[in-house]
Amino acid sequence: MPYVKKNEKGEIIGVHATQTAVTDQWVEMGDAEVLMFLKKIETTEQAKQILTSTDNEMVRVVEDLIDLLIAKQVFAFSELPEVVQTKLNARKQVRQDMNALSNSIDDNDPIF
């Protein structure tokens, strides 16, 4: 038995389990409008999760694209804003440090 808040158009913009200062109407849980609102939230959250899960991959794609464009002399690294240069350099350094660390650990080296 949710309480809902509606906008000026009468559309549900919020659902609460208990009555609050911002809720103005009690509706049945099976109400079609409530179900549509909940479905929309579910779909939105799923879309956000999908985007979030691919963000790291896209960051690497963008970095590789920038490197490719620089290698092909489409533009120079120095043409990028300083903030962007700093961020790209920091990420490259971390990646180099991680690679150096993983290369220095050899499973075949005897410990003693």
N, C-alpha and C positions, 0 to 999 in steps of 0.2 A: 504494500500500500504506500506508494511514493507520493511525495509532495513535489510539485513541479513549479518552476519559474518560467514564465512566458515573456516573450518580447512584445513590442507594440503590435506586431502582426498576428499575435496569438500563437506563435511557434514556440515549442519547448526549447529552452536554452539551458536548463539545469534541472537535475533530479536529485532529491534528497530523501533519506529514509525517515527523517523526522521534520516536523515543521520548524522553519527558521524564519528569521526576519526577512530573508529574501525570497522565500517560497510563498506562493500565494494561492495554490490550488492543490487539493487532494484528488488523486485519480486512482483507478483500479490498476493493479500491476499489469494485467493483460491488455490495457488500453493500447490501441493501434498506434497512436502518436508516441506513446512512451516506448513501445517496441521499436519503432522506426528511429527514434532518437538514440536509443541504446545501440542499435545496429550501426548507425552512422558513427558513433563514438568508437565502436569496435573496429570498424573499417579504417577509421582515421588512425587509431593506435597501431593497427597492423602495418599501415603504410609508413608510419613513423619508424617502426621497428625495422622494416625492410630498408629504409633509407639509412638509418643508423648503422645497420650491419654492413652496408656497402661503402660507408664513408671512408674507412681506412684504405680500402682498395682504390677508391677514386683519388685519394690524396697521392698515392704512389703513381697512378696514371698521369695525373697532372704534373708531378715532378718529372717523370720520364718524358712527357711531352715538351716541357720547358727545356730540358736537356737536349732533346732532338732539335727543337727550333733554334737553339743557340748553336749547336754543332753544324746545322745547315746554314748558319749565318743569316737567319731570318731577322733576328734582333740580337743585340748584345746583352749580356747579363747586367751590365752597368746601366742599361736603359730601364730596368725594373726599379720600382720604388725601393728605397733603402730598407724599409720595413720588410718587404718581400725578400730582398736579398739576404737579410739577417736571418729570417725564418728558414729559407732554403738552405743556407750555409749551416745553420744549427742542426737541421735534420740530416744533412749529408754527413756532418761530423759524428753524430750519434750512430748513424748507420755504419760508418767506417770503424768506429770504436767497437761496435758489436761484432762486425766481421773480423776485426783483429783479435778480439777475445775468443771467438769461436774457432778461429784458425790456430790459436795458441794452445788450445785444448785438443790433444790428440789421444784418442782412446787406446792406441797401440803403444804409447810411451810407458815404460815401466815407472812406477812411482818410486821404487827404491833402487 
